């Protein structure tokens, strides 16, 4: 309205619309990279009214982004009102001062490092527990459906792994870059609700998914933006089958039953025909490969003597 008052023309609205479109596209941030990036410096990209979508549900914009954008938009609004009220060329010229001041102040406050654009929302990440199962406050509604399958999965893992089995289930609340290996800790079965293999199943299917994750935690995350290798999913299906006594595919991971069986069934048939001691050796090799992220766990099930020894030496 202020620019229209200062430059009364039928061309003013369409020119402003095109200019706004160009402005937001120049500042467009790509969220397909490890860290949200733009073709311009990070401070300039945050002048856009549409910052990149946070990839993690626990992320929120940092306070410096809120303050910087507030200064920028207040300056923009003040210049608009002054232009709307200006009655002389001198007043119109002075009306530009607030937006310039707001821009300068915003650029001083906005973070230059893309890693500082988003921070973990501490309130959302606070842990809520039911016995050995812990999730973030954000996913508290999922706790009831996770608790019983979680207890059953922990019991089965205890029977299979003894003292080395995880004792608790813990939702990951640690920020990571796109494609980076999920966190893992001794004695903890770490789950991520971005992984549809866990988030989109219930009952016995969830027990199987938790056992699979406890036996062979993925090194490459599965989410709507990430897809781990099919061999990891096949290795998980075999590991869960070895504990539960039957080979079934894992649901919700983007692979069809036929694709999973094509990879897993030959290895499963070979594994189950071996003596118990050799089965244990292969399972240990697979588990070491998965925990260390240094080898393919499915290959480790087929060649334990070579890959298992490499994992120990590493």
CORSULCOR-V747863 format. One record per pair of residues at least 4 apart in sequence whose C-alpha atoms are under 8 Angstrom apart, sorted by the first residue. I is the first residue (numbers start at 1). J is the second residue. Records with the same first field share a line. If there is no record, write none. Layout:
# CORSULCOR-V747863
I->J + J
This chain:
# CORSULCOR-V747863
1->5 + 80 + 84
2->6 + 79 + 80 + 81 + 82 + 83 + 84 + 85
3->7 + 8 + 12 + 80 + 83 + 84
4->8 + 9 + 12 + 13
5->83 + 84
6->83 + 84 + 86 + 92
7->12
8->12
11->15
12->16
13->17
14->18
15->19
16->20
17->21
18->22
19->23
20->24
21->25
22->26
23->27 + 48
24->28 + 48 + 49 + 50
26->39 + 40
27->38 + 39 + 40 + 44 + 45 + 46 + 47 + 48
28->38 + 39 + 45 + 48 + 51 + 52
29->36 + 37 + 38 + 39 + 45 + 51 + 52
30->36 + 37 + 38 + 52
31->35 + 36 + 37 + 52 + 53 + 55
32->36 + 225
33->37 + 178
34->177 + 178 + 179
35->114 + 115 + 177 + 178
36->52 + 114
37->42 + 114
38->42 + 45
40->44 + 45
41->45 + 112
42->46 + 111 + 112 + 113 + 114
43->47 + 107 + 110 + 111 + 112
44->48 + 107
45->51
46->51 + 65 + 69 + 110
47->69 + 72
54->59 + 60 + 118
55->59
56->175
58->120 + 121 + 124 + 125 + 138 + 173
59->118 + 119 + 120 + 121
60->118 + 119 + 120 + 121
61->65 + 66 + 117 + 118 + 119
62->66 + 116 + 117 + 118 + 119
63->67
64->68 + 109 + 110 + 111
65->69 + 109 + 110 + 111 + 117
66->70
67->71 + 106 + 109 + 110
68->72 + 105 + 106 + 107 + 108 + 109 + 110
69->73 + 106 + 110
70->74 + 106
71->75 + 102 + 103 + 105 + 106
72->76 + 99 + 102 + 103 + 105 + 106
73->77 + 102
74->78 + 99 + 102
75->79 + 98 + 99 + 100 + 101 + 102 + 103
76->80 + 98 + 99 + 102
77->81 + 99
78->82 + 95 + 98 + 99
79->83 + 95 + 96 + 97 + 98 + 99
80->84 + 95
81->85
82->86 + 91 + 92 + 95
83->91 + 92 + 95
86->91 + 92 + 95
87->91 + 92
88->92
89->93
90->94
91->95
92->96
93->97
96->100
97->101
98->102
99->103
100->104
101->105
102->106
103->107
104->108
105->109
106->110
111->116 + 117
112->116
113->117
114->118
120->125 + 175
121->125
122->126
123->137
124->136 + 137 + 138
125->136 + 137 + 138 + 173
126->136 + 137
127->134 + 135 + 136 + 137
128->134 + 135 + 136 + 137 + 140
129->133 + 134 + 135 + 143
130->134 + 143 + 147
131->147
132->151 + 167 + 168 + 169
133->143 + 146 + 147 + 150 + 151 + 168 + 169 + 170
134->143 + 168 + 169 + 170 + 171
135->139 + 140 + 143 + 170 + 171
136->140 + 171 + 173
139->143
142->146
143->147
144->148
145->149 + 202 + 203
146->150 + 206
147->151
148->152
149->153 + 203 + 204 + 206 + 207
150->154 + 169 + 207 + 210
151->155
152->156 + 207
153->157 + 207 + 208 + 210 + 211
154->158 + 165 + 166 + 167 + 168 + 211
155->159
156->160 + 211 + 243 + 244
157->161 + 162 + 165 + 166 + 211 + 214 + 215 + 243
158->162 + 163 + 164 + 165 + 166
160->165 + 243
161->165
164->187
165->187 + 214
166->186 + 187 + 188 + 189 + 214
167->187 + 188 + 189
168->187 + 188 + 189
169->188 + 189 + 190 + 191
170->188 + 189 + 190 + 191
171->190 + 191 + 192 + 193
172->183 + 190 + 191 + 192
174->183
176->180 + 181 + 182
178->226
179->220 + 221 + 226
180->220 + 221
181->218 + 219 + 220 + 221
182->218 + 219 + 220 + 221
183->190
184->188 + 189 + 190 + 217 + 291
185->189 + 190
189->210 + 213 + 214
190->213 + 214
191->198 + 213
192->198 + 199
193->198 + 199
194->199 + 222 + 223 + 224
195->199 + 221 + 222 + 223 + 253
196->200 + 201 + 222 + 223 + 252 + 253
197->201 + 209 + 250 + 251 + 252 + 253
198->206 + 209 + 210 + 252
200->252
201->205 + 206 + 251 + 252
202->206 + 207
203->207
204->208
205->209 + 250 + 251
206->210
207->211
208->212 + 240 + 244 + 250
209->213 + 240 + 250
210->214
211->215 + 239 + 240 + 243
212->216 + 217 + 236 + 237 + 239 + 240
213->217 + 218 + 236
215->236 + 239 + 240 + 287
216->235 + 236 + 239 + 286 + 287 + 290 + 291 + 297
217->236 + 290 + 291
218->228 + 232 + 290
219->228 + 290 + 291 + 293
220->227 + 228 + 229
221->226 + 227 + 228
222->226 + 227 + 228 + 253
223->227
228->232 + 233
229->233
230->234 + 255 + 260
231->235 + 263 + 296 + 297 + 298
232->236 + 296 + 297 + 298
233->237 + 250 + 253 + 260
234->238 + 249 + 260 + 261 + 263 + 264 + 298
235->239 + 264 + 286 + 297 + 298 + 301
236->240
237->241 + 247 + 248 + 249 + 250 + 264
238->242 + 247 + 264 + 268
239->243 + 283
240->244 + 247
241->245 + 246 + 247 + 248
242->246 + 247
247->265 + 268
249->257 + 260 + 261
255->259 + 260
256->260
257->261
258->262
259->263
260->264
261->265
262->266
263->267
264->268
265->269
266->270
267->271 + 301 + 302
268->272
269->273
270->274
271->279 + 282 + 301
272->279
274->278 + 279
275->279
276->280
277->281
278->282
279->283
280->284
281->285 + 304
282->286 + 300 + 301 + 302 + 303 + 304 + 308
283->287 + 301
284->288 + 308
285->289 + 297 + 300 + 301 + 304 + 305 + 307 + 308 + 311
286->290 + 296 + 297 + 298 + 299 + 300 + 301 + 304 + 308
287->291 + 297
288->292 + 297 + 308 + 311 + 312
289->293 + 294 + 295 + 296 + 297 + 300 + 307 + 308 + 311
290->294 + 295 + 296 + 297
292->311
294->311
295->299 + 300 + 307 + 311
296->300
297->301
298->302
299->303 + 307
300->304 + 307 + 308
303->307 + 308
304->308 + 309
305->309
306->310
307->311
308->312
309->313
310->314
